[in-house]
Amino acid sequence: MSGYIKGKSRTQSTLFPEVLDDFISEENTVRVLDVFVDELDLDALDFQRAQPN
């Protein structure tokens, strides 16, 4: 039965919470980096998508 998709157990624990942001304090430096990267104009910096092999 190769087309069968098995669901996940409700009791299965996960490695991370639903949102990783829950573990990062409001004062953490990574929040500044996140805003900085979001503001970058990647097209102007000539970033291109990766070409599949």
C-alpha atoms as one frame of an Amber mdcrd trajectory, in Angstrom:
protein
   0.000   0.000   0.000   2.547   2.586  -1.162   0.041   5.449  -1.483  -0.923
   5.402   2.190   0.154   8.437   4.227   0.528   7.755   7.928  -0.527  10.583
  10.257   1.421  11.804  13.266   0.645  10.602  16.754  -1.024  13.145  19.032
   1.351  12.096  21.811   4.508  12.650  19.736   6.703  15.355  21.231   8.390
  17.845  18.941  11.886  19.262  18.936  10.704  22.874  18.739   7.568  24.696
  19.870   4.966  25.859  17.385   6.826  29.154  16.970  10.553  29.575  17.669
   9.895  33.253  18.329   8.472  32.202  21.705  11.991  31.359  22.916  13.603
  34.656  21.846  13.414  37.546  24.281  12.339  40.979  23.072  15.825  42.357
  23.870  17.750  39.697  21.930  20.213  40.932  19.288  18.817  38.536  16.721
  15.722  40.741  16.433  17.882  43.601  15.105  19.444  41.247  12.566  16.010
  40.030  11.522  14.818  43.576  10.789  18.065  44.384   8.958  17.833  41.350
   6.669  14.151  42.014   5.973  15.030  45.549   4.826  17.721  44.427   2.353
  16.846  44.813  -1.321  18.179  41.486  -2.567  17.374  42.325  -6.205  19.564
  45.441  -6.020  22.338  43.340  -4.482  22.078  41.042  -7.536  21.065  37.925
  -5.610  19.637  35.308  -7.924  17.765  32.119  -7.268  19.748  28.900  -7.155
  19.657  26.890 -10.352  18.693  23.222  -9.840  21.167  20.635 -11.109
